[in-house]
């Protein structure tokens, strides 16, 4: 009976170990790839802004604060017209994924830590028992 319980426990811990490792690897990959994607698209958007001379409007009005306040609506509308909408949406998509994965990790950190420590203790105890 003891051997059967040990076999069942070992199988359960093997499944839990696979599940934990797979989940951790997938979440880490999604986090890293989303971060790289967001960084890449932010960089592309910044290059396009500088190539289109979008910020030249702000340089012209840098001299006088009243001019900016007086013509803020026109300046903002011209800036929004020059923004490539698809790039902004893709960038926002990557940023939202990044935030969701980060918040999920923070919220479940205690569970993840407890599961990892339990699995580690099981496998270390098992190795000592076999020696």
N, C-alpha and C positions, 0 to 999 in steps of 0.2 A: 504494500500500500504506500509506503514511504517513497519508493522509487517512482511510482506512478504520479504522486504529488510533485515530486521533483521534476519529472519530465514535463508535466503540465505547467508548472511554474516557469521552467526554462523557456518553453514555447511562448508563454505570455510575455515574458521579459524580452525575448527576441523580437516579438511583434511590436512591443512598445518601443524598443530601441530603434527599430527600423522606422517606425512612425515618427519618433522624435527627431531622428537625424534627417529624415527626408523633409519634414516640416521646416526644420531649421535651415537646411540648405536652400530650399525653395524660397523661403522668406528673405534670406540673405541675398540670393540672386535677384529677386524682384526689387529689393531695396537698392542694391548697387546699380542694376540696369536702369531703374527709374531715375536715380540720381544722375547717372551719366546722360540719360536722355534729356532730362530737364536742363542740365548744364549745357549740353550741346545746342539745344534749341534756344536757350537764353542767349548763348553766344552768337548764334546765327541772327537772332532778332536784333541784338545790339549792333552787329555789323551792318545789317540792312538799315537801321536807323542812322548810323553814321554815314553810310553810302548815299542815302537819300537827303542828307543834310537837314534832317528833321529838327535837330537842336539848333540850327542857325536862327530860327525864329526867336529862341530864348536868348541867344547871344545879341541879337539886334535890340531886344527890349531890356537887356541887362542894365543899361544906362539909367533907366527911369522906372521906378516901381509903379508909378501911376499909370503908365502906358500898359503895363502888364495887367493891372487890375481892370483897366478900361476895356481891353481887348481880349480878356481871358477866354471868352466863349469862342471867338474865332480861332484863337491859337489852339485850343483843345480840339475843336472840330477838325482842323487841318491835320493835327497829329493823329487823331483817330482814323481819318481817311487814309493816311499813309501806312497804318499798321496792317501787315498781312494777317488777316483773321485766322487762316488755317494754322499758321505757325503759333499764334497765340493760344488757340484751342489745344493744339498738341502739347504745348508747354504746360498749360494748365492741367491737362490730363495727367502728365507725368508727375507734376507737383502734387496733385490730389492722391495719386497712387502712393507716392512717397510718404505723404502725411498719414494715410490710412494704415500702411504697413508699420510706420513708426508708432502710431497710437496703439495699434494692436499689440505690438511688442511691449510697450510700456505698461499697458493694462494687464497683460498676461505674464509679466515678468516673474512674479512669485510662483505661478504654476509651472512655468518653464524651468525655473531654477530648482524647484522641488523635484520635478520629474527627472531632471538631469542628475541631481545628487542621488536620488533613489536608485536610478539605473547604474550609476557609477559604483555605489556601495554594493549593489547586488553582484556586479561583475568582478569587483575586487575581492569580495568575500568568497565568491565561487572559485576564483583563481587560487586563493590561499587554501581553500578546502581541498583542491585537487593536488596541491603540492604536499 
